[in-house]
Amino acid sequence: MTSPVIHRVATLDLAVRPIAWSFAEERRTEIATHFAEKQRERPKIWNGRVLLGRDPVFAGDHFAATYFETDFASFLAWRDWGFPGPAVFNGFGMGALRASDGAFIMGEMAPHTANAGRIYFPSGTPDLDDVRDGVLDIPGSVIRELGEETGLTTTDYRIEPGWHCVVTGPTIAMLQVINLDLPGDEARARIEANLAREAEPELSAIHLVRATSDLRPSMPRFVTAFVEQQFAAR
């Protein structure tokens, strides 16, 4: 696996354009079969429209790329089959939720989701709801996912400026630090109470990471690389 590279940037420039993805067009039948199998395993997943990226460029404190629309079935097959075909990437925003005592707060994805059992910060694959005037609004996506997964609102936290873009092969996670004015245990209890009110929450558990010893194999490498860097800088 490619070692993670972390770029610290101030601005994002992510244009959304109509692009034909040869992988999705040429392997449509195989993709449909694969998605049907996944739906039998997890009936709640659905084939919505999502956005993937291409042509990423880091220049100084600026990150630019072009995004295009595809279906979730094609994205899932591309991911599960080892990212074949011409170079594209899965680029998404994450709210790196940090409590007042320095603990990072992550959620464990529920069994009915496509990433069941994985533990990471609030995030989601960008979709058409994240597009504003032809541009992918990653800051808006972070706020939306944070609210949907935890119940927290913009009055509950302070957003640090800038982005930590963690590149791991065909994945680019754009992390923005979100500071809560609550210690870790209180924050976890509040989020758990919100999850208990939902009929089918996206998260099945909340985890606190206070040191690198709290990192787990079920956390993606782009998450652990970011946390390791943050703890090393303390």
C-alpha positions in Angstrom: 0.0 0.0 0.0 1.2 3.5 -0.8 2.4 5.4 2.2 0.1 8.3 3.1 1.0 11.8 2.1 -0.6 14.7 4.0 -0.9 18.1 2.3 -1.9 21.1 4.4 -3.9 23.5 2.2 -6.0 26.6 2.7 -8.3 26.4 -0.3 -10.1 23.9 -2.4 -11.1 24.3 -6.1 -13.2 21.3 -7.1 -15.1 21.9 -10.4 -17.9 19.4 -11.4 -18.1 18.6 -15.0 -19.8 16.0 -17.3 -17.2 13.3 -17.9 -17.7 9.8 -19.4 -16.1 7.2 -17.1 -15.0 4.3 -19.4 -14.9 1.8 -16.5 -18.6 2.3 -15.7 -19.6 2.2 -19.4 -17.5 -0.8 -20.4 -18.3 -3.0 -17.4 -21.9 -2.1 -16.8 -23.2 -5.7 -16.8 -20.6 -6.9 -14.3 -21.2 -3.9 -12.1 -25.0 -4.6 -12.0 -24.3 -8.2 -11.0 -21.9 -7.1 -8.3 -24.3 -4.5 -6.9 -27.1 -7.1 -6.8 -24.9 -9.3 -4.7 -24.1 -6.5 -2.3 -27.8 -5.6 -2.0 -28.6 -9.2 -1.0 -26.0 -8.8 1.8 -27.1 -5.3 2.8 -30.6 -4.5 1.5 -30.5 -0.9 2.7 -27.8 0.3 0.3 -29.2 2.0 -2.8 -27.8 3.0 -6.2 -27.8 6.8 -5.9 -25.7 9.3 -7.8 -22.2 10.1 -6.4 -19.2 12.1 -7.4 -15.6 10.9 -8.0 -12.5 13.0 -8.8 -9.7 13.1 -11.4 -6.7 15.3 -12.2 -5.8 16.2 -8.6 -3.2 19.0 -8.3 -1.6 20.3 -5.1 0.1 23.7 -5.6 1.3 25.5 -2.5 -1.6 25.8 -0.1 -4.2 25.1 -2.8 -5.8 21.8 -4.0 -7.7 21.6 -7.3 -9.4 18.7 -9.1 -12.2 17.9 -11.4 -15.2 15.9 -10.3 -17.8 13.9 -12.3 -21.0 12.2 -11.6 -21.5 8.4 -11.6 -23.7 5.8 -9.8 -23.0 4.2 -6.5 -22.9 0.7 -8.0 -20.0 1.7 -10.3 -18.2 3.4 -7.4 -18.6 0.3 -5.2 -17.4 -2.1 -7.9 -14.4 0.1 -8.6 -13.5 0.2 -4.9 -14.1 -3.5 -4.4 -12.2 -4.6 -7.5 -9.0 -2.7 -6.5 -9.6 0.6 -8.4 -9.1 -0.5 -12.0 -9.1 1.6 -15.1 -7.9 5.1 -15.9 -6.8 7.2 -12.9 -9.7 8.6 -10.8 -9.9 9.1 -7.1 -12.4 9.0 -4.2 -12.1 12.4 -2.7 -14.4 13.4 0.3 -14.5 15.7 3.3 -14.3 14.6 6.9 -15.0 16.5 10.1 -12.2 15.6 12.5 -14.2 16.0 15.6 -12.0 16.9 18.6 -13.2 17.3 22.2 -12.0 20.0 24.6 -9.7 17.4 26.3 -8.0 16.6 23.1 -9.8 13.3 22.4 -10.8 12.6 18.8 -14.3 11.3 18.3 -15.1 8.7 15.7 -18.2 6.6 14.8 -18.4 3.0 13.9 -20.6 2.3 10.8 -23.7 0.3 11.4 -24.2 -3.2 10.0 -26.7 -2.1 7.3 -24.2 0.4 5.7 -21.8 -0.2 2.9 -18.8 0.3 5.3 -20.1 -1.8 8.2 -17.7 -2.0 11.1 -15.3 0.7 9.8 -14.5 3.4 12.3 -13.8 7.0 11.2 -14.8 10.6 11.4 -18.2 11.9 10.1 -18.0 11.8 6.3 -19.7 10.6 3.2 -19.2 10.1 -0.5 -20.0 13.5 -2.2 -23.3 13.6 -4.1 -25.3 16.0 -6.2 -26.6 17.7 -3.0 -23.1 18.9 -2.4 -22.8 20.8 -5.7 -23.1 24.6 -5.7 -23.0 26.5 -9.0 -20.9 23.8 -10.7 -18.4 23.4 -7.8 -18.2 20.7 -5.2 -18.9 22.2 -1.8 -16.8 20.1 0.5 -17.1 22.5 3.5 -20.9 22.2 3.2 -20.6 18.4 2.9 -18.6 18.2 6.1 -21.2 20.2 8.1 -24.1 18.1 6.6 -22.6 14.8 7.4 -21.6 15.9 10.9 -25.2 16.9 11.6 -26.7 13.7 10.1 -24.4 11.3 11.9 -24.1 13.0 15.3 -26.9 15.5 15.7 -24.4 18.3 16.3 -25.1 21.8 14.8 -22.9 24.7 13.9 -23.6 26.3 17.4 -21.9 23.3 19.1 -18.4 23.6 17.6 -15.7 25.8 16.1 -14.2 25.0 12.7 -10.4 25.4 12.3 -9.4 27.0 9.0 -7.7 25.0 6.3 -7.6 21.4 5.3 -5.4 18.3 5.9 -5.6 16.4 2.6 -4.5 12.8 3.2 -3.6 11.0 0.0 -3.5 7.2 0.2 -3.4 5.7 -3.3 -6.7 6.4 -5.1 -8.2 8.1 -1.9 -8.0 11.7 -0.9 -9.6 12.5 2.5 -10.0 16.2 3.1 -10.1 16.6 6.8 -11.1 19.8 8.7 -10.6 19.9 12.4 -13.9 20.5 14.3 -13.4 21.7 17.9 -16.1 20.9 20.5 -16.4 22.8 23.9 -17.1 19.5 25.6 -14.8 16.8 27.0 -14.7 13.5 25.2 -16.9 11.5 27.6 -19.6 14.2 27.5 -19.5 14.5 23.8 -19.7 10.8 23.3 -22.7 10.6 25.7 -24.5 13.4 23.8 -24.0 11.7 20.4 -25.0 8.3 21.7 -28.2 9.9 23.1 -28.9 11.3 19.6 -28.3 7.9 18.0 -30.7 6.3 20.5 -33.5 8.6 19.2 -33.1 7.5 15.6 -34.9 4.5 14.1 -32.0 3.4 12.0 -28.8 5.4 12.8 -25.8 5.3 10.5 -23.5 4.6 13.5 -23.5 1.7 15.9 -21.0 3.0 18.4 -18.9 6.0 19.3 -15.1 5.7 19.9 -12.7 8.1 21.6 -9.1 8.3 20.5 -6.9 9.8 23.2 -3.6 8.3 22.0 -2.1 6.3 19.2 -2.7 3.2 21.3 -6.5 3.7 20.8 -6.1 3.3 17.0 -7.6 0.1 15.6 -7.2 -1.9 12.4 -10.9 -1.1 11.5 -9.9 2.6 11.1 -8.8 3.5 7.5 -5.2 4.4 7.0 -6.0 8.0 6.0 -7.6 8.4 9.4 -4.8 6.8 11.4 -2.2 8.8 9.5 -3.9 12.1 10.3 -4.3 11.2 14.0 -0.7 10.1 14.3 0.5 13.4 12.8 -1.7 15.4 15.2 -0.5 13.5 18.3 3.1 13.8 17.1 2.7 17.6 16.9 1.5 18.0 20.5 
